[in-house]
Structures are given as C-alpha cells and as structure tokens.
Amino acid sequence: MPLVGVRAKVESEEKWKEEFKTHGELFKSQGVSIAYMGSADNKSVLAIFETDDLDKFNEIFDSEETAKAMSNDGIEKDSVEKFIITDQLVIM
C-alpha cells in the first residue's frame, strides 16, 4: 500500500492534533486507511498516510477542500512538504 508523508509548520501542535482528527471523511475519500501523526518541539508536524489510491490521494490533496482543512488546522500554507515513500530498508 502506498505511503505518503506530509510535513508542515503549525501555529499550535495541540490545535493541529485536535483538528486533524476531524477530517476522517476527507481522508477516506483519498483512499486513506490509516494516518500516523507526530510532532517536533519546533511546531513541525508530520503525518504519514497509507492509501490504496495514490492518484486519488494526490488529486484531493491539491484541492480547495484540503487547503481549507489545512488552514482550519493552523498549518502554515507555504510550509507544506509532501513525500511519496517509494523505498524501504528492511533490517533483519
């Protein structure tokens, strides 16, 4: 299943954590089955999404609906970085 990482700066980590969890329907429409969330001390946040439809994920990610959701979450618009996870290293 494809993985997508999204990193951004936020006004408040707590606000972002609360608001992020209200977007279940938006994430479902992107084919997302699970989203992992994390943050750093400098108001940097990271979400990693498992999606079954990378094209649909990207289409909706670039939509006005997603822009509004990010704004509502307190994400600084110009700080958003999206990573398509294409490789892995398995340690045995």
C-alpha positions in Angstrom: 0.0 0.0 0.0 1.5 3.4 -1.0 2.7 5.7 1.8 2.6 9.5 1.7 4.4 11.7 4.3 3.3 15.3 4.8 5.4 17.7 6.9 4.4 21.2 7.8 4.7 24.0 10.4 1.7 24.8 12.5 0.6 27.6 14.8 -0.2 25.1 17.6 0.6 21.4 17.8 -2.3 20.8 20.1 -4.8 22.5 17.8 -3.4 20.6 14.8 -3.8 17.3 16.6 -7.4 18.0 17.5 -8.5 19.4 14.1 -6.6 16.7 12.1 -8.7 14.0 13.7 -11.9 15.7 12.3 -11.0 15.0 8.7 -11.9 11.3 8.6 -14.3 11.7 5.6 -11.8 13.7 3.6 -9.1 11.1 4.3 -11.4 8.3 3.3 -12.1 10.0 0.0 -8.3 9.9 -0.6 -8.3 6.1 -0.1 -6.6 6.5 3.3 -6.9 3.6 5.7 -4.6 4.8 8.5 -2.8 8.0 9.3 0.1 8.3 11.7 0.8 11.7 13.4 3.9 13.1 15.1 5.4 16.4 16.0 8.7 18.0 17.0 9.4 20.7 19.5 9.6 23.5 16.9 6.0 23.3 15.8 6.8 20.9 13.0 4.3 18.2 12.4 4.3 15.0 10.3 1.5 12.9 9.1 2.1 9.6 7.3 -0.8 8.2 5.3 -1.5 4.7 3.9 -3.6 5.0 0.8 -4.9 2.5 -1.7 -5.2 5.1 -4.5 -2.2 7.4 -4.8 -3.7 9.2 -7.8 -6.9 10.0 -5.9 -4.8 11.0 -2.8 -2.8 13.5 -4.8 -5.9 14.9 -6.7 -7.7 15.6 -3.4 -4.6 16.7 -1.6 -4.3 19.5 -4.2 -7.9 20.5 -3.9 -9.5 23.6 -2.3 -11.2 21.3 0.3 -7.8 20.2 1.5 -6.5 23.7 1.5 -9.4 24.8 3.7 -8.8 21.8 6.1 -5.2 22.7 6.4 -6.0 26.4 7.1 -8.5 25.3 9.8 -5.8 23.1 11.4 -3.5 26.1 11.7 -1.0 24.9 9.1 1.3 27.5 7.6 0.5 27.1 3.9 4.0 27.7 2.4 5.5 25.1 4.9 3.7 22.0 3.5 6.0 19.3 2.0 4.7 16.1 0.6 6.8 13.0 0.2 5.8 9.8 -1.7 7.5 6.9 0.1 9.0 4.7 -2.6 11.7 2.8 -0.9 12.3 0.8 2.2 15.2 -0.7 4.1 14.4 -3.9 6.0 16.8 -4.6 8.9 17.0 -8.2 9.9 
